[in-house]
């Protein structure tokens, strides 16, 4: 058309509109050829090329260079009808759905065959999945925005289906008794590799949901749910393995030897610090969640023997020694989890607060500290109550001990305490405590 406009059209009188005649003839012949091509069953790559040439290349590189006067009043018309274009897009979406589903399952099968092996191996599952889907989700928007949205919705549905299969395969892997025969380091490495698939696949699902239409949200939620289950399972496996190794050290806590020796806690800190190097190969998001769970679990296991009354604290001197030891251990645990980059720093206050309760002697102060503790840490309140009043059995009257034990119920249990106090006719200092701001029953 450039040759026609530059060399041939000037040879004709201007009134004849020679260039427009050539342009209409060229456009008509091209429309006829493309219509015939669209009616054939073209391979997916050829349909992509046809749609891209129709929507982008021809308007930009052919019509964009010609005399726009010839295009007035819709003289040329479309190369392909809207119905034909829609049919080509539908065929593309159908083929992409079928091809990617088969390819994703094949990738999962090939990757899963290596999970139970002892050989050195690095998983590329997430990368392969992203490449398979991004080939289509990046190509379709270059044809048209609407087609890009449809393709994103199609690929997101395929991704959600794949992730459900991935979740089921991960569950079967961990349930298989044969995996316990793997060397512990290999099993941990495989589990970390499975966790590391989560962030890139989650990011892909979020990106596809943003590009796709509003009806993509259920597929995004299904994809996120499957990944959440995989990560929770793998975190539980890793946590259980680690705490099985730590259990001999935790069993030494809250005993007489523990008051004068740091051997037990040194073992806990040393083991956690050594395993942190392997765990750090995990990507940031799941690593932070795992370390927060390790932080919580470590403190639960640490205070568990105290809750169970393993160490009796009948005298003020013993309680003072225990409180001092608790503060020292709390500082060491805080340094450990700061080094592990735990973001659950609010957990660091649990042990020092327990030490403060043990150090106190007067009942109102104990009641106040217990009340604050059950407000801040409601998930351990019943055990905490038993721990708090256990050292006071010899010195407190029954009504005060009952109040401390039941203080986590706040006003809901006030009647029980009142009846007890009436029977023993004492003046327990709990009435003003019940009226403190913020100490309301749980909703």
C-alpha positions in Angstrom: 0.0 0.0 0.0 2.9 2.3 0.6 4.1 1.7 -3.0 0.6 2.3 -4.4 0.2 5.5 -2.4 3.7 6.8 -3.3 4.1 5.8 -7.0 0.9 4.5 -8.6 -1.8 6.7 -7.2 -0.2 10.0 -8.4 -0.3 8.7 -12.0 -4.1 8.9 -11.9 -6.2 12.1 -11.8 -6.9 13.1 -8.2 -10.7 13.0 -8.8 -10.7 9.3 -9.5 -9.6 8.3 -6.0 -7.2 5.7 -7.3 -5.7 5.0 -3.9 -9.1 4.4 -2.3 -10.0 1.9 -5.0 -6.8 -0.1 -4.4 -7.3 0.1 -0.6 -10.8 -1.2 -0.8 -9.7 -4.0 -3.1 -6.8 -5.0 -0.8 -9.0 -4.8 2.3 -11.7 -7.0 0.7 -9.3 -9.6 -0.5 -7.7 -9.8 2.9 -11.0 -10.1 4.6 -12.0 -13.0 2.4 -8.7 -14.8 3.0 -8.9 -14.3 6.8 -12.6 -15.4 6.9 -11.6 -18.6 5.2 -8.6 -19.1 7.6 -10.9 -18.6 10.6 -13.3 -21.3 9.4 -10.5 -23.8 9.4 -9.5 -25.6 12.6 -6.2 -23.8 13.2 -3.6 -24.7 15.8 -3.7 -22.6 19.0 -0.5 -20.7 18.1 -2.0 -19.8 14.6 -5.3 -18.5 16.2 -3.3 -16.3 18.5 -1.3 -15.0 15.6 -4.5 -14.4 13.5 -6.2 -12.5 16.3 -3.1 -10.4 17.1 -2.6 -9.5 13.5 -6.3 -8.6 13.1 -6.6 -6.5 16.3 -3.1 -4.9 16.5 -0.8 -5.3 13.5 -3.2 -4.5 10.7 -4.7 -1.3 12.3 -1.3 -0.1 13.3 1.0 -1.0 10.5 -1.3 -1.0 7.5 -4.3 1.3 8.1 -2.2 3.6 10.2 0.0 4.5 7.2 -2.7 5.1 4.6 -4.8 8.2 3.8 -7.5 8.2 6.5 -9.9 10.0 4.1 -10.5 6.6 2.4 -11.8 5.2 5.7 -14.6 7.7 6.1 -18.2 6.5 6.5 -17.0 2.9 7.2 -16.1 2.2 3.6 -13.8 -0.6 4.5 -15.8 -2.5 7.1 -14.3 -5.1 9.5 -11.9 -7.8 8.3 -13.8 -10.3 10.5 -17.2 -10.1 12.0 -17.7 -9.8 15.8 -19.2 -13.3 15.8 -16.1 -14.7 14.0 -13.8 -13.0 16.4 -15.7 -14.2 19.4 -15.6 -17.7 18.0 -11.8 -17.6 17.6 -11.5 -16.4 21.2 -13.7 -19.1 22.5 -11.7 -21.7 20.7 -8.5 -20.3 22.2 -9.9 -20.4 25.7 -11.2 -23.9 25.3 -7.8 -25.2 24.0 -5.8 -23.3 26.7 -8.0 -24.8 29.4 -7.5 -28.4 28.0 -3.8 -28.0 27.3 -2.8 -26.3 30.5 -4.8 -28.8 32.6 -2.9 -31.7 31.0 0.5 -29.9 31.2 0.0 -28.9 34.9 -0.9 -32.5 35.9 2.1 -33.8 34.0 4.4 -31.3 35.8 2.9 -32.3 39.2 3.4 -36.0 38.4 7.0 -35.5 37.3 7.8 -33.3 40.4 6.0 -35.7 42.8 8.1 -38.6 41.7 11.2 -37.0 43.3 9.6 -36.2 46.7 10.3 -39.6 48.2 13.8 -40.0 46.8 17.0 -39.6 48.7 18.9 -38.1 45.8 19.8 -34.4 45.7 17.0 -32.6 43.9 15.7 -29.1 43.6 12.0 -28.5 42.8 11.0 -26.2 39.9 7.3 -26.9 40.3 6.2 -23.3 41.0 8.4 -21.9 38.3 7.1 -24.4 35.7 3.4 -23.7 36.6 3.9 -20.0 36.4 5.6 -20.3 33.0 2.9 -22.5 31.6 0.1 -20.1 32.6 1.9 -16.8 32.0 2.5 -17.8 28.4 -1.2 -17.3 27.8 -2.0 -14.6 30.4 0.7 -12.3 28.9 -0.2 -13.0 25.3 -4.0 -12.6 25.4 -4.0 -8.9 26.7 -1.8 -7.9 23.8 -4.8 -8.9 21.5 -7.5 -7.0 23.5 -8.3 -6.2 27.1 -11.5 -8.2 27.1 -9.7 -11.3 25.7 -7.0 -10.8 28.4 -9.7 -10.8 31.1 -11.3 -14.0 29.8 -7.9 -15.7 29.5 -7.0 -14.7 33.1 -10.3 -16.1 34.4 -9.7 -19.4 32.5 -6.1 -19.8 33.8 -7.1 -18.9 37.3 -9.7 -21.7 37.2 -7.1 -24.1 36.0 -4.6 -23.0 38.7 -7.2 -23.5 41.4 -7.9 -27.0 40.1 -4.2 -27.8 40.0 -3.6 -26.5 43.5 -6.3 -28.8 44.9 -4.6 -31.7 43.2 -1.3 -30.4 44.6 -2.8 -30.2 48.1 -4.0 -33.8 47.9 -0.7 -35.1 46.7 1.2 -33.3 49.5 -1.2 -34.9 52.0 -0.7 -38.3 50.6 3.1 -37.8 50.7 3.1 -36.9 54.4 0.7 -39.7 55.2 2.8 -42.3 53.5 4.7 -44.3 56.2 7.6 -44.7 53.8 8.6 -41.1 54.1 9.6 -41.7 57.7 12.4 -43.8 56.3 14.0 -40.7 54.7 16.9 -39.1 56.5 15.5 -36.3 58.7 17.4 -33.6 56.8 16.1 -34.9 53.5 12.5 -35.0 54.8 12.8 -31.5 56.1 14.3 -30.3 52.8 11.4 -31.8 50.8 8.9 -30.2 53.1 10.5 -26.8 52.8 10.5 -27.2 49.0 6.8 -27.8 49.1 6.2 -24.8 51.3 8.3 -22.6 49.0 5.8 -23.4 46.2 3.2 -21.3 48.0 4.3 -17.6 47.7 4.9 -17.6 43.9 1.7 -19.5 43.2 -0.3 -17.3 45.5 1.1 -14.2 43.9 0.1 -15.6 40.5 -3.5 -16.3 41.7 -3.8 -12.8 43.1 -2.5 -11.3 39.9 -4.9 -13.3 37.7 -7.8 -12.4 40.0 -7.0 -8.7 39.6 -6.9 -8.9 35.8 -9.9 -11.2 35.5 -13.6 -10.3 35.8 -15.4 -10.2 39.2 -16.5 -13.8 38.9 -12.9 -14.9 39.3 -13.1 -14.4 43.1 -14.3 -17.9 44.0 -11.4 -19.5 42.0 -9.0 -17.2 43.8 -10.4 -18.2 47.2 -10.2 -21.9 46.2 -6.5 -21.5 45.2 -5.7 -19.6 48.4 -7.5 -22.2 50.5 -5.5 -25.1 49.0 -2.2 -23.3 49.5 -3.1 -22.5 53.1 -3.8 -26.1 53.8 -0.5 -27.2 52.3 1.5 -24.6 54.3 -0.3 -25.4 57.6 0.3 -29.1 57.1 4.0 -28.6 56.3 4.4 -26.2 59.2 2.9 -28.7 61.6 5.2 -31.4 60.3 8.3 -29.3 60.7 7.2 -28.1 64.1 6.4 -31.6 65.4 9.8 -32.9 64.1 11.6 -30.1 65.8 9.8 -30.4 69.1 10.3 -34.2 69.2 14.0 -33.4 69.2 13.5 -30.7 71.9 11.3 -32.8 74.2 14.2 -34.2 76.3 15.3 -30.7 77.1 11.8 -29.5 78.0 11.4 -32.5 80.3 14.3 -31.1 82.4 12.5 -27.8 83.1 11.0 -26.8 86.4 13.0 -29.3 88.5 15.3 -28.7 91.3 18.4 -29.0 89.1 16.8 -26.4 86.7 17.0 -23.7 89.5 20.8 -23.9 89.6 21.7 -25.0 86.0 21.0 -23.6 82.6 21.6 -26.9 80.9 18.0 -27.5 79.8 17.5 -24.1 78.3 20.9 -24.1 76.7 19.9 -27.3 74.9 16.6 -25.8 73.7 18.3 -22.6 72.4 21.2 -24.5 70.8 18.9 -26.9 69.0 16.5 -24.2 67.7 19.5 -22.0 66.6 21.0 -24.9 64.7 17.8 -25.8 62.9 17.2 -22.2 62.0 19.8 -22.4 59.2 17.8 -25.1 57.4 14.5 -23.3 58.0 15.8 -20.1 56.7 15.8 -21.6 53.2 12.1 -21.1 53.4 10.7 -18.0 51.7 10.0 -15.0 53.9 6.2 -15.2 54.2 5.9 -18.8 55.3 9.1 -18.6 57.3 7.7 -15.7 59.4 4.6 -17.8 60.0 6.6 -20.8 61.0 8.9 -18.9 63.3 5.9 -17.3 65.0 4.4 -20.8 65.6 7.8 -22.1 66.9 7.9 -19.0 69.2 4.4 -19.8 70.5 5.0 -23.5 70.9 8.3 -23.0 72.7 6.7 -20.8 75.3 3.8 -23.2 75.7 6.2 -26.1 76.3 8.3 -24.0 78.6 5.4 -22.9 80.9 3.6 -26.3 80.7 5.5 -27.9 83.6 4.9 -24.8 85.7 1.2 -25.0 85.0 1.3 -28.7 85.9 2.9 -28.0 89.2 6.1 -30.0 88.5 8.0 -27.7 90.9 6.4 -26.9 94.2 6.8 -23.3 95.4 5.5 -23.4 98.9 7.9 -20.8 100.4 8.6 -17.2 99.5 12.3 -18.0 99.1 11.5 -20.8 96.5 9.1 -18.6 94.7 11.7 -15.8 94.5 14.3 -18.3 93.1 11.9 -19.6 90.5 10.9 -16.0 89.5 14.5 -15.1 89.1 15.2 -18.2 86.9 12.1 -17.5 84.8 13.3 -13.9 84.1 16.8 -15.2 83.1 15.3 -17.8 80.8 12.8 -15.3 79.3 15.7 -13.0 78.4 17.6 -15.9 76.7 14.5 -17.0 74.8 13.8 -13.4 73.7 17.3 -13.1 72.3 16.9 -16.4 70.4 13.7 -15.5 68.7 14.9 -12.0 67.9 17.8 -13.6 66.1 15.4 -15.9 64.3 13.5 -12.7 63.2 10.2 -13.7 65.0 7.6 -11.0 64.6 5.5 -12.4 67.5 7.4 -10.2 70.0 4.2 -9.9 72.2 4.9 -13.5 73.3 8.2 -12.4 75.0 6.2 -10.9 77.9 4.5 -14.1 79.0 7.3 -15.6 81.1 8.4 -12.3 82.8 4.7 -11.7 83.7 4.5 -15.2 85.3 7.7 -14.4 87.2 6.1 -11.2 88.5 3.0 -13.1 89.8 5.2 -15.6 91.6 7.3 -12.7 93.2 4.2 -11.0 94.6 3.1 -11.6 98.2 -0.1 -9.6 98.8 -3.3 -10.9 97.5 -4.6 -7.7 95.8 -1.5 -7.3 93.8 -1.7 -11.0 92.7 -5.3 -10.5 91.7 -4.5 -7.4 89.7 -1.6 -9.1 87.9 -3.7 -12.2 87.2 -6.5 -10.0 85.9 -4.2 -8.3 83.4 -2.7 -11.6 82.4 -6.1 -13.3 81.6 -7.1 -10.2 79.6 -3.9 -10.2 77.5 -3.5 -14.0 77.1 -7.0 -15.5 77.2 -6.0 -18.7 75.6 -4.0 -19.9 78.6 -6.2 -18.3 81.3 -7.5 -21.4 83.0 -4.1 -23.0 83.4 -2.6 -19.7 84.5 -5.2 -19.4 87.2 -4.2 -22.8 88.7 -0.5 -21.8 88.5 -1.1 -18.5 90.2 -3.0 -19.8 93.3 -1.0 -23.1 93.7 1.8 -21.5 95.8 -0.7 -19.7 97.9 -2.6 -22.7 99.2 -1.0 -22.7 102.6 -1.5 -19.0 103.3 -4.8 -17.9 101.6 -8.2 -18.5 102.8 -10.5 -20.6 100.5 -12.5 -17.7 99.2 -9.4 -15.8 98.0 -8.0 -18.9 96.3 -11.4 -19.6 94.7 -11.5 -16.0 93.4 -8.1 -16.2 91.9 -8.9 -19.5 90.2 -12.1 -18.2 88.8 -11.1 -14.6 88.1 -11.0 -15.4 84.3 -14.8 -15.5 84.4 -14.9 -12.0 85.9 -18.5 -10.9 86.8 -20.0 -14.1 85.6 -18.5 -15.9 88.6 -19.0 -13.2 91.2 -22.0 -15.0 92.7 -19.9 -18.1 93.4 -17.3 -16.0 95.2 -19.9 -14.1 97.2 -21.5 -17.3 98.5 -18.1 -18.7 99.6 -17.2 -15.4 101.4 -20.5 -15.4 103.2 -19.9 -18.9 104.5 -16.4 -18.0 105.9 -17.5 -14.4 106.8 -14.3 -12.8 105.6 -13.6 -9.5 103.9 -11.7 -10.5 100.8 -10.3 -7.6 98.8 -11.8 -8.5 95.5 -14.8 -6.2 95.3 -12.9 -3.2 94.1 -11.0 -5.4 91.6 -14.2 -6.5 89.9 -15.1 -2.9 89.3 -11.9 -2.0 87.5 -12.3 -0.7 83.9 -11.6 -3.1 81.2 -12.2 -6.3 83.2 -15.5 -7.2 81.5 -16.7 -10.7 80.6 -15.8 -12.0 77.2 -18.3 -11.5 74.5 
